[in-house]
Amino acid sequence: MLQELRIQRLGVIDDAVLDLHPGLNVLTGETGAGKTMVVTGLGLLLGARADAGLVRSGASTAVVEGLVDVPESHPASVRAAEAGAEVADGLVLVRSVSAEGRSRAHVGGRSAPVGVLAEVGEHLVAVHGQADQWRLRHGDQHRAMLDQFGGDAVAKALARYTAVYDEHEAARTELASLREAARDRAREVEILQHGLEQLEQLDPQPGEDADLRVEDERLSHAEGLRTAAALAHDHLAGTPDYSGQEAPGAAETVAAARQALAGEADHDPALKELDRRLADLGYLVADLAADLSSYLTDVDVDPARLAWVQQRRADLTALTRKYGETVADALDWGREAARRLDLLLGSDSRIEELEPRVAELDAQRTTAAQALTAARRKAASRLAKAVTAELAHLAMGQARVEVDVRPRGAGLGRSGADDVEILLAANPGTPARTVAKAASGGELSRVMLALEVVTGAAGGADVPTFVFDEVDAGVGGSAALDVGARLAALAEHAQVVVVTHLPQVAAYADRHLVVRKASDGHITSSGVHALDDDERLRELARMMSGAETDAALDHARELVAASSARRAAAVS
């Protein structure tokens, strides 16, 4: 509910705070006192277009602030939270308008576009005035109101239809996408198949490219490698010179050095250590000479093998140029390509699966739409009768409401196969026309009141607060008491704020607020005051006779008693 509304420097209102009740809140006041400014301020808070002319003369900025008590799960709280608002302790909405026409909005302590205020406000307050009957001026809202009124029967039919519709749309979209992509898919299949054939023919092995590079380097330099190894071997092991004499090698030289130390090394630990190191060196030289000899045995000059290695490397290079920098990358591509190819080759079978499924879902969708239409038509008949009966209590006893459920011109949509229009025949003998055109401003408000009372009683109220401005226009006498009673009935299910000039309506108030203006001879300003029981009787007396006479006060007491009795009787 809307707990509090504060208006500052808006029109004739300098600074006013409206402390609102969960039930029926009535706002009264003399003509020109500023009642309209309260509704205007609420409109600004809900995202209405700003007008610099609304700013109080001499002020730089007009500000409207509202405190709304809604749970965090409420759609308004969810939308506000999406905009970054704080919603844990209720929702604070602020709208300011400068004298230059600039407008700013804050939602839950965060600056936000004015459009966010409007989106949040749609879930919080429904304003019904002679110029603001948006729910009756939009055809989709007629259908929404009927669906709300229809209860479980319509809700279940709509849920069934929506589920089938969404599944049909998903399958149809997938099928269309597969068909449109058939040519591209065939081209991609050809490319993938060619690549996989190349991989299969070449059959590269993990790490093969690195191994072949090493082998290629060795085979390409086999002669040089043999010569270098042989020369190194000769230097270590020794080799005959040109005269046939054995040239000493490193091994023989080390042995001679040890021989020189023999016999003396035992006399000095330091020389003994040097002798040990010479022994180690001798062993190492002997091992190196043996390894070089073995290496000479393994290094072959094999032109055929070299040619094969180089051709294999060239083939692998051609492959990696297409599918990756290394053989490992090419193998990874092959695994992904095989997976993708399986998916693409399965697309044709997917099309074969989808075609009958789409046809089946289309039939189910048609059946579900027919069931939804039937449920709506039953609900439409009940809604028309209930609203017509309500209008009889709102000084529109000759009016007749019809709810027309007819096929959509555009075929099936997500909301079904129906267009819904609420029609009104304001007088006997006149044809029923769309309610937004058939009703005058005051009648439109009363039709909206009747709809809200009926849908609210059926559990269909989708906003927590309703605001009615001049709903009692053109009504008087006992009919005005009926209007008040209907507003009170709606207030049993939701918070209601009504601006009225009729005491018969004001008598039903759970909280009575009055707008009063004052002047210091230079500046006129208005404020809003909550009335206690005595003040309320005086205001009702003023509304009835223009003065607070004893007779008027007695009449006011009788009026309050009568409204209380009628309300009690309605509840029982």
C-alpha positions in Angstrom: 0.0 0.0 0.0 0.9 3.7 -0.4 1.8 4.7 3.2 2.7 8.3 2.8 2.7 11.0 0.1 4.6 14.2 0.5 4.1 17.1 -1.9 6.2 20.3 -1.9 5.8 23.4 -3.9 3.4 21.9 -6.4 0.8 24.4 -7.6 -1.0 25.9 -4.7 0.4 23.2 -2.3 3.4 24.5 -0.4 4.2 21.5 1.8 1.7 18.7 2.5 1.9 15.2 3.8 -0.8 12.6 3.2 -0.7 9.8 5.8 -2.8 7.1 4.1 -4.9 4.3 5.5 -5.0 0.7 4.1 -8.7 1.0 3.4 -10.8 3.9 1.9 -9.0 7.3 2.0 -11.3 10.2 1.0 -9.8 13.6 0.0 -12.2 16.6 0.1 -11.8 20.4 0.1 -13.3 23.5 -1.3 -13.1 24.2 -5.0 -9.7 25.6 -5.9 -8.1 24.3 -2.7 -5.8 22.0 -4.6 -7.4 18.5 -4.6 -6.4 18.1 -8.2 -2.8 18.9 -7.3 -2.8 15.8 -5.1 -3.8 13.6 -8.0 -1.4 15.5 -10.3 1.4 14.9 -7.8 0.7 11.3 -7.6 0.7 11.1 -11.4 4.2 12.7 -11.4 5.3 10.1 -8.9 4.1 7.4 -11.2 6.0 8.7 -14.2 3.6 11.2 -15.8 5.0 13.9 -18.1 6.4 16.9 -16.2 5.3 20.5 -16.8 7.3 23.4 -15.5 4.0 25.3 -15.0 3.2 22.9 -12.1 6.0 24.4 -10.0 4.7 26.8 -7.4 5.2 30.4 -8.2 8.5 31.7 -6.8 9.9 28.2 -6.2 12.8 26.6 -8.0 11.7 23.0 -7.7 8.6 20.9 -7.0 9.1 17.6 -5.3 6.8 14.6 -4.7 7.9 11.8 -2.5 6.0 8.5 -1.8 6.6 5.7 0.6 5.2 2.4 -0.5 5.0 -0.7 1.7 5.3 -3.8 -0.6 7.2 -7.1 -0.1 10.5 -7.7 -1.9 8.8 -10.3 -4.1 6.2 -7.9 -5.5 6.7 -7.1 -9.2 7.2 -3.4 -8.3 10.0 -4.2 -5.9 11.6 -6.7 -8.4 11.6 -4.0 -11.1 13.0 -1.4 -8.8 15.7 -3.8 -7.6 16.7 -4.4 -11.2 17.2 -0.6 -11.5 19.5 -0.8 -8.4 17.0 0.4 -5.8 17.1 -0.6 -2.1 13.8 -2.4 -1.4 14.4 -4.2 1.9 12.5 -1.7 4.1 9.8 -0.6 1.6 10.1 1.4 -1.5 10.7 5.2 -1.7 9.9 7.0 -4.9 10.9 10.6 -5.5 10.1 12.9 -8.5 11.3 16.5 -8.8 10.5 19.1 -11.5 12.5 22.3 -11.8 11.0 25.7 -12.8 13.0 25.3 -16.1 11.2 22.0 -16.8 14.0 19.6 -16.0 12.7 16.4 -14.3 14.5 13.9 -12.1 13.5 10.6 -10.6 14.8 8.5 -7.7 13.7 4.9 -6.9 14.8 3.4 -3.7 17.5 5.9 -3.1 19.0 5.6 -6.6 18.7 8.0 -9.5 16.7 6.4 -12.3 15.1 7.3 -15.6 11.5 8.6 -15.3 10.5 5.5 -17.4 11.4 3.3 -14.5 9.0 5.2 -12.2 6.3 4.5 -14.8 7.1 0.8 -14.9 7.2 0.5 -11.2 4.0 2.6 -10.8 2.0 0.3 -13.1 2.4 -2.4 -10.5 1.5 -0.2 -7.6 -1.3 2.2 -8.4 -4.2 2.4 -10.9 -5.3 6.0 -11.4 -8.9 6.4 -12.6 -9.8 9.9 -13.6 -11.8 11.5 -16.4 -8.5 12.0 -18.4 -6.6 8.9 -17.2 -8.6 5.8 -17.9 -5.7 4.0 -19.7 -6.9 0.5 -18.8 -10.1 1.1 -20.7 -8.4 2.8 -23.6 -6.1 -0.1 -24.4 -7.5 -3.3 -25.9 -5.0 -5.6 -24.4 -6.0 -4.4 -20.9 -9.6 -5.5 -21.6 -8.3 -9.0 -22.2 -6.1 -8.8 -19.1 -9.1 -7.7 -16.9 -11.2 -10.6 -18.3 -8.5 -13.1 -17.6 -8.1 -11.8 -14.0 -11.8 -12.1 -13.5 -11.9 -15.6 -15.0 -10.2 -17.2 -12.1 -8.8 -20.7 -12.2 -10.7 -21.8 -15.2 -9.2 -19.1 -17.5 -5.8 -19.2 -15.7 -5.4 -23.0 -16.3 -6.5 -22.7 -19.9 -4.2 -19.8 -20.5 -1.3 -21.6 -18.8 -1.9 -24.7 -21.0 -2.1 -22.6 -24.1 1.0 -20.5 -23.3 3.1 -23.6 -22.6 2.1 -25.2 -25.9 2.5 -21.9 -27.8 6.0 -21.4 -26.4 7.0 -25.0 -27.2 5.6 -24.6 -30.7 7.4 -21.4 -31.3 10.7 -22.9 -30.1 10.3 -25.9 -32.4 9.2 -23.8 -35.3 12.1 -21.4 -34.9 14.6 -24.3 -34.7 13.1 -26.0 -37.8 13.2 -22.7 -39.8 16.8 -22.1 -38.7 17.9 -25.6 -39.8 16.2 -25.3 -43.2 17.7 -21.8 -43.8 21.2 -23.1 -42.9 21.0 -26.2 -45.0 23.3 -24.8 -47.8 25.9 -23.5 -45.4 25.7 -26.7 -43.5 26.4 -28.7 -46.6 29.4 -26.6 -47.4 30.7 -26.9 -43.8 30.2 -30.7 -43.9 32.3 -30.9 -47.1 35.1 -28.9 -45.6 35.2 -30.9 -42.4 35.1 -34.2 -44.2 38.0 -33.2 -46.5 40.1 -32.2 -43.5 39.3 -35.4 -41.6 40.2 -37.4 -44.7 43.6 -35.6 -44.8 44.2 -36.4 -41.2 43.3 -40.0 -41.7 45.5 -40.5 -44.7 48.5 -38.8 -43.1 47.9 -40.3 -39.6 50.1 -38.0 -37.7 51.2 -39.1 -34.2 51.5 -36.9 -31.1 55.0 -35.4 -31.0 56.0 -36.8 -34.4 56.9 -33.4 -35.8 59.4 -32.7 -33.1 61.0 -36.2 -33.4 61.3 -35.8 -37.2 62.9 -32.4 -36.9 65.7 -34.0 -34.8 66.1 -36.9 -37.1 66.2 -34.6 -40.2 69.0 -32.6 -38.6 71.0 -35.7 -37.8 70.7 -37.3 -41.2 71.3 -34.1 -43.1 74.7 -33.7 -41.3 75.7 -37.4 -41.1 79.1 -37.0 -42.8 80.1 -34.1 -40.6 78.9 -35.9 -37.5 81.0 -39.1 -38.4 84.1 -37.0 -39.1 83.9 -35.0 -35.9 83.2 -38.1 -33.8 86.0 -40.1 -35.3 88.5 -37.3 -34.8 87.4 -36.8 -31.2 87.7 -40.6 -30.7 91.3 -40.6 -32.1 92.3 -37.8 -29.8 91.0 -39.7 -26.8 92.1 -43.3 -27.7 95.1 -42.6 -29.9 95.8 -43.5 -33.5 98.7 -44.4 -35.7 100.6 -41.4 -37.4 101.7 -41.3 -41.0 104.9 -43.3 -40.1 102.9 -46.1 -38.6 103.8 -45.2 -35.1 101.0 -45.0 -32.5 100.2 -41.4 -31.7 99.4 -41.1 -28.0 95.9 -40.3 -27.1 94.4 -38.6 -24.0 93.9 -41.9 -22.3 97.6 -42.8 -22.7 98.7 -39.4 -21.5 96.6 -39.6 -18.4 98.0 -43.1 -17.7 101.6 -41.6 -18.1 100.7 -38.9 -15.6 99.6 -41.4 -13.0 102.7 -43.4 -13.6 104.8 -40.3 -12.8 103.0 -40.0 -9.4 103.3 -43.7 -8.6 105.4 -44.4 -5.5 105.3 -40.9 -4.2 101.6 -40.2 -3.8 101.4 -42.3 -0.6 103.7 -39.8 1.2 101.4 -36.8 0.9 97.6 -36.7 1.2 97.4 -33.8 -1.2 99.3 -35.7 -3.9 97.2 -38.7 -3.1 94.0 -36.7 -3.9 95.5 -35.5 -7.2 96.3 -39.1 -8.1 92.7 -40.1 -7.4 91.4 -37.4 -9.6 93.8 -38.6 -12.4 92.3 -42.1 -12.0 88.7 -40.7 -12.3 89.8 -38.7 -15.4 91.2 -41.9 -16.9 88.0 -43.8 -16.4 86.0 -40.9 -17.9 88.3 -40.6 -21.0 88.0 -44.4 -21.5 84.1 -44.2 -21.3 84.0 -41.2 -23.7 86.2 -43.0 -26.2 83.9 -46.1 -26.0 80.7 -43.9 -26.4 82.2 -42.1 -29.4 83.0 -45.5 -31.0 79.4 -46.6 -30.4 78.1 -43.3 -31.9 80.2 -43.9 -35.0 78.6 -47.3 -35.4 75.0 -45.8 -35.2 75.6 -42.8 -37.5 74.8 -43.9 -41.0 74.6 -42.0 -44.2 71.1 -43.0 -45.4 69.9 -40.8 -48.3 66.7 -42.8 -48.7 65.8 -42.3 -45.0 66.7 -38.7 -45.2 64.4 -38.2 -48.2 61.5 -39.9 -46.5 61.9 -37.8 -43.3 62.0 -34.6 -45.2 59.0 -35.5 -47.3 57.1 -36.6 -44.1 58.0 -33.2 -42.5 56.7 -31.4 -45.6 53.4 -33.3 -45.5 53.0 -32.5 -41.8 53.8 -28.8 -42.3 51.1 -28.6 -45.0 48.7 -30.2 -42.5 49.6 -27.9 -39.6 49.4 -24.8 -41.9 45.6 -25.6 -42.2 44.7 -27.0 -38.9 47.1 -25.8 -36.2 50.7 -24.7 -35.5 51.7 -28.2 -34.3 50.7 -31.8 -34.9 49.0 -31.7 -31.5 46.9 -28.7 -32.6 45.9 -30.5 -35.8 44.8 -33.6 -33.8 42.8 -31.4 -31.5 41.1 -29.8 -34.6 40.4 -33.3 -35.8 38.6 -34.3 -32.6 36.5 -31.1 -32.6 35.8 -31.5 -36.4 34.5 -35.0 -35.9 32.2 -33.9 -33.1 30.9 -31.0 -35.2 30.5 -33.3 -38.2 28.3 -35.7 -36.2 26.2 -32.7 -35.2 25.8 -31.4 -38.7 25.1 -34.8 -40.2 22.4 -35.3 -37.5 20.7 -32.0 -38.5 18.8 -33.8 -41.3 17.5 -36.3 -38.9 16.6 -33.4 -36.5 14.6 -31.8 -39.3 12.8 -35.1 -39.9 12.0 -35.2 -36.1 10.9 -31.6 -36.0 8.6 -31.5 -39.0 5.9 -33.8 -37.5 6.5 -32.4 -34.0 5.8 -28.8 -35.2 2.6 -30.1 -36.9 1.6 -31.9 -33.8 2.2 -28.8 -31.6 0.3 -26.7 -34.0 -2.7 -28.9 -33.6 -2.3 -28.9 -29.8 -2.0 -25.1 -29.9 -5.2 -24.8 -31.9 -7.0 -27.1 -29.4 -5.7 -25.2 -26.4 -6.7 -21.9 -28.0 -10.2 -23.1 -28.5 -10.4 -24.2 -24.9 -9.1 -20.8 -23.8 -11.6 -19.0 -26.0 -14.4 -21.1 -24.5 -13.3 -20.3 -20.9 -13.0 -16.6 -21.7 -16.5 -16.5 -23.2 -18.0 -18.1 -20.1 -16.1 -15.6 -17.9 -17.1 -12.8 -20.3 -20.8 -13.5 -19.8 -20.4 -13.5 -16.0 -18.3 -10.3 -16.1 -20.8 -8.5 -18.2 -23.6 -9.4 -15.8 -21.7 -8.5 -12.7 -20.5 -5.1 -14.0 -24.0 -4.3 -15.3 -25.3 -5.0 -11.8 -22.7 -2.9 -10.2 -23.5 0.1 -12.6 -27.1 -0.1 -11.3 -25.6 1.0 -7.9 -23.6 3.8 -9.5 -26.4 5.9 -11.0 -26.2 4.0 -14.3 -29.1 1.7 -13.9 -30.0 1.9 -17.6 -26.5 1.0 -18.8 -25.6 -2.4 -20.1 -22.1 -3.8 -20.4 -21.1 -6.5 -22.9 -17.7 -8.3 -23.1 -17.0 -9.2 -26.7 -14.6 -12.1 -27.2 -13.8 -12.4 -30.9 -11.0 -13.9 -33.1 -7.8 -12.0 -33.4 -7.2 -10.4 -36.8 -3.6 -11.4 -36.7 -4.2 -15.1 -35.8 -2.8 -16.9 -32.8 -0.6 -14.9 -30.5 1.0 -15.7 -27.2 -2.2 -14.5 -25.4 -4.4 -16.8 -27.5 -6.7 -16.5 -30.4 -8.9 -13.7 -29.0 -9.4 -10.0 -29.0 -11.4 -8.8 -26.0 -13.4 -5.6 -25.9 -15.6 -4.2 -23.1 -18.6 -2.6 -24.6 -21.1 -0.2 -23.1 -24.7 0.7 -24.1 -25.2 3.8 -21.8 -28.9 4.0 -22.6 -31.7 1.5 -23.6 -32.0 1.1 -27.3 -28.5 2.3 -28.1 -26.0 -0.1 -29.6 -23.1 -1.2 -27.4 -19.8 0.5 -28.3 -16.3 0.3 -27.0 -16.5 1.7 -23.4 -13.8 4.3 -24.0 -16.0 6.0 -26.7 -19.5 5.2 -25.4 -19.0 6.7 -21.9 -18.5 10.3 -20.8 -15.7 11.1 -18.4 -17.7 10.6 -15.2 -19.3 7.5 -16.6 -15.9 6.1 -17.6 -14.7 6.4 -14.0 -17.8 4.7 -12.7 -17.4 1.9 -15.2 -13.9 1.5 -14.1 -15.0 1.5 -10.5 -17.5 -1.3 -11.3 -14.9 -3.3 -13.0 -12.4 -2.9 -10.2 -15.0 -3.9 -7.6 -16.0 -6.9 -9.5 -12.5 -8.1 -10.4 -11.3 -7.2 -6.9 -14.1 -9.3 -5.3 -13.0 -12.2 -7.6 -9.4 -11.9 -6.4 -8.3 -10.3 -9.6 -7.0 -7.0 -8.4 -3.4 -6.8 -9.7 -2.4 -3.5 -8.0 -2.5 -2.7 -4.3 -3.8 0.9 -4.6 -6.6 2.5 -6.7 -7.1 6.2 -7.1 -10.4 7.7 -8.3 -10.8 11.3 -9.3 -14.3 12.6 -9.9 -15.8 9.1 -10.0 -19.0 10.7 -8.6 -19.3 13.4 -11.3 -23.0 13.8 -12.2 -24.2 11.7 -9.2 -26.2 12.8 -6.2 -28.7 11.7 -3.6 -29.0 8.1 -2.7 -27.0 7.1 -5.8 -24.0 8.9 -4.2 -24.4 6.6 -1.2 -24.2 3.7 -3.6 -21.0 5.0 -5.1 -19.5 5.3 -1.6 -20.6 1.8 -0.8 -19.0 0.4 -3.9 -15.8 2.3 -3.2 -15.9 0.8 0.4 -16.5 -2.6 -1.1 -13.3 -2.3 -3.3 -11.4 -1.0 -0.2 -12.1 -4.4 1.4 -9.6 -5.9 -1.1 -7.2 -3.0 -1.8 -6.2 0.5 -0.8 -8.5 3.1 -2.3 -7.9 6.9 -2.6 -10.9 8.9 -3.8 -11.2 12.6 -4.5 -14.8 13.7 -4.1 -17.1 16.6 -3.5 -20.0 14.4 -2.3 -20.6 14.0 1.5 -22.4 10.7 0.8 -19.1 9.3 -0.6 -16.9 10.9 2.1 -19.1 9.4 4.8 -17.6 5.9 4.0 -14.0 7.0 4.6 -11.6 5.0 6.8 -9.4 8.1 6.7 -10.7 11.5 5.8 -8.2 14.0 4.5 -9.1 17.6 3.7 -7.2 20.1 1.5 -7.4 23.6 3.0 -6.1 26.8 1.6 -4.8 29.8 3.5 -3.7 33.3 2.5 -1.6 36.0 4.1 -3.0 38.6 1.7 -0.1 38.1 -0.7 0.4 34.4 -1.2 -2.2 31.6 -1.1 -1.1 28.1 -0.2 -2.8 24.8 0.6 -2.1 22.0 3.0 -3.6 18.6 3.7 -4.9 17.6 7.1 -6.2 14.3 8.5 -9.5 14.7 10.4 -10.5 13.3 13.7 -14.1 12.2 14.3 -15.3 15.7 15.3 -13.5 17.5 12.5 -14.9 14.9 10.1 -18.5 15.7 11.0 -17.8 19.4 10.6 -16.3 18.8 7.1 -19.3 16.7 6.1 -21.6 19.4 7.4 -19.7 22.0 5.3 -20.0 19.8 2.2 -23.7 19.4 2.7 -24.8 23.0 3.5 -21.8 25.2 3.2 -21.9 25.9 7.0 -21.4 24.0 10.2 -24.9 24.6 11.6 -26.4 22.3 14.2 -28.8 20.9 11.6 -26.0 20.2 9.2 -24.0 18.5 12.0 -27.0 16.3 12.9 -27.4 15.4 9.2 -23.7 14.6 9.1 -24.1 12.2 12.0 -27.0 10.5 10.4 -25.0 10.2 7.2 -22.1 8.6 8.9 -24.4 6.2 10.8 -26.2 5.2 7.6 -23.0 4.5 5.8 -21.6 2.5 8.7 -24.9 0.4 8.8 -24.8 -0.2 5.0 -21.1 -1.2 5.3 -21.8 -3.6 8.1 -24.7 -5.1 6.3 -22.6 -5.6 3.2 -19.9 -7.4 5.2 -22.4 -9.7 7.0 
